[in-house]
């Protein structure tokens, strides 16, 4: 599993340690990939997060599950950073994927 975020690596590494998550975390510097995927929200971060060191531009939560050949099995794109699929949704998708 790979997670991509525009946040500095120190933030995602801290969260990964806190929740004991062993995923690979990549940083999308300057939101270049987010712009290409059209999931960048200019000035979309709620007011106040900037004081914690976050940039005003943010990326809408986007989930893409592929098989080992890169075929997209599931995609969820939202325009509301508070709305995300339940983990059970991912598990249903992954249950049908051969390893």
GILIN-V543154 format. One record per residue. N is the residue number from 1. RES is the residue in one letter. D_FIRST is the distance of its C-alpha to the first C-alpha in Angstrom with 1 decimal. Layout:
n->N res->RES d_first->D_FIRST
n->N res->RES d_first->D_FIRST
This chain:
n->1 res->X d_first->0.0
n->2 res->X d_first->3.8
n->3 res->X d_first->6.7
n->4 res->X d_first->10.1
n->5 res->X d_first->13.3
n->6 res->X d_first->17.0
n->7 res->X d_first->17.7
n->8 res->X d_first->18.7
n->9 res->X d_first->16.3
n->10 res->X d_first->18.7
n->11 res->X d_first->18.0
n->12 res->X d_first->14.2
n->13 res->X d_first->14.7
n->14 res->X d_first->17.5
n->15 res->X d_first->15.6
n->16 res->X d_first->12.8
n->17 res->X d_first->15.8
n->18 res->X d_first->17.7
n->19 res->X d_first->15.3
n->20 res->X d_first->14.1
n->21 res->X d_first->10.3
n->22 res->X d_first->8.8
n->23 res->X d_first->5.6
n->24 res->X d_first->6.4
n->25 res->X d_first->8.8
n->26 res->X d_first->10.9
n->27 res->X d_first->14.3
n->28 res->X d_first->16.0
n->29 res->X d_first->19.5
n->30 res->X d_first->22.2
n->31 res->X d_first->20.0
n->32 res->X d_first->20.6
n->33 res->X d_first->17.6
n->34 res->X d_first->18.2
n->35 res->X d_first->21.8
n->36 res->X d_first->21.0
n->37 res->X d_first->19.0
n->38 res->X d_first->21.8
n->39 res->X d_first->19.9
n->40 res->X d_first->21.6
n->41 res->X d_first->24.0
n->42 res->X d_first->26.9
n->43 res->X d_first->28.3
n->44 res->X d_first->26.1
n->45 res->X d_first->25.3
n->46 res->X d_first->27.8
n->47 res->X d_first->30.7
n->48 res->X d_first->30.5
n->49 res->X d_first->26.9
n->50 res->X d_first->28.4
n->51 res->X d_first->30.3
n->52 res->X d_first->27.2
n->53 res->X d_first->26.2
n->54 res->X d_first->24.1
n->55 res->X d_first->25.0
n->56 res->X d_first->26.8
n->57 res->X d_first->24.6
n->58 res->X d_first->21.3
n->59 res->X d_first->18.6
n->60 res->X d_first->18.7
n->61 res->X d_first->15.6
n->62 res->X d_first->13.9
n->63 res->X d_first->11.2
n->64 res->X d_first->10.5
n->65 res->X d_first->9.1
n->66 res->X d_first->10.1
n->67 res->X d_first->11.2
n->68 res->X d_first->11.1
n->69 res->X d_first->14.0
n->70 res->X d_first->12.7
n->71 res->X d_first->14.8
n->72 res->X d_first->14.0
n->73 res->X d_first->14.2
n->74 res->X d_first->14.1
n->75 res->X d_first->14.6
n->76 res->X d_first->15.9
n->77 res->X d_first->17.8
n->78 res->X d_first->20.2
n->79 res->X d_first->23.1
n->80 res->X d_first->23.1
n->81 res->X d_first->20.7
n->82 res->X d_first->21.8
n->83 res->X d_first->20.9
n->84 res->X d_first->17.5
n->85 res->X d_first->16.7
n->86 res->X d_first->16.9
n->87 res->X d_first->14.1
n->88 res->X d_first->16.3
n->89 res->X d_first->15.9
n->90 res->X d_first->12.2
n->91 res->X d_first->13.2
n->92 res->X d_first->16.1
n->93 res->X d_first->14.1
n->94 res->X d_first->11.8
n->95 res->X d_first->15.0
n->96 res->X d_first->16.4
n->97 res->X d_first->13.8
n->98 res->X d_first->15.1
n->99 res->X d_first->13.1
